[in-house]
Amino acid sequence: VDGLKAQRDMAQANYQTALDALKLRQNGARKEDLMAGQSRLQGAQANRRKIQTALDDTKLYAPVSGIIVAKPKEKGAIVAPNVAVFTISIQDPIYIRAYVSEKELAKFAPNTQVLIKSDSIDKEYKGQVGYVSPRAEFTPKTVETQDLRTDLVYRLRIVVKNPDGKLLQGMPVNVRLANEAAK
């Protein structure tokens, strides 16, 4: 008898639970339940944005197009901010490092138009002086003549648009003033 009474009481409790669930579905969710659900949704969305930001931070984007010439860090390495991960050789514009003596320095002010010629290309490229070093330095060892090695020179950065891609970084070139070529 006790077992049957327990089954009856359990059936009545299940019946009452089912009736309460039916009323809840017919009446709709309570405001508290809706607010709790909204809070859980907003929390999940914030967590998704956080994870997406962390994922985006695992990708590197170069500020310019070019060719990777050195890769001092491997995939998966943990690096601190401001640590070089790639060295990129910029393809356009090309930057030429040139040196000019103190006697010629006044002719090569920033934005001065110049012509660039390489021994390996029959084409002459137009460029302009982008930067002139404010300090003199000794002629680099790559300059061949003994006389020039003892002179002080100023470093120039020449900017050259390179639409055909034949002028390459590191290629030896000759630089001359554009206005002297017209004479």
PyMOL commands that set and color helices and strands:
alter all, ss='L'
color gray80, all
select helices_A, chain A and resi 2-27+31-56+105-108+146-149+178-181
alter helices_A, ss='H'
color red, helices_A
select strands_A, chain A and resi 66-70+87-90+94-101+113-118+124-132+137-138+152-160+173-177
alter strands_A, ss='S'
color yellow, strands_A
deselect
rebuild
show_as cartoon
